[in-house]
């Protein structure tokens, strides 16, 4: 992570607590969580296109505004 200078933190769920709590059933799983901590959208998988991923997440966020 340091070598690639990523601008975000990466956390490892070594005890599978997040997987269990959030019902992760595939990798990658993306969540949009509102200000109250409620999961509003969940998406599993990756289509192979970064542009489509950005569009999908942007639409989910926009729907919450």
Steps between C-alpha positions, in 0.01 A plus 500: 500500500778742592700413189208594272420815701126427514300796642276275712521253786470127442366292785511122523212309659713216634225376731216527241303734727414743218413219260255361753356834615446640151399178326784504248441214259742585221813696419500784432197623692433873502279680750351847509437585866296806595581756769309295759711191429223318313594297192304654214652314205702183462658382177693176450745434220690700241414535134862559404451867417620768739283756319186290554592454865535874552169558322323236709628639830432860393139413419452333837643801683292744296181306583567560870524876467 
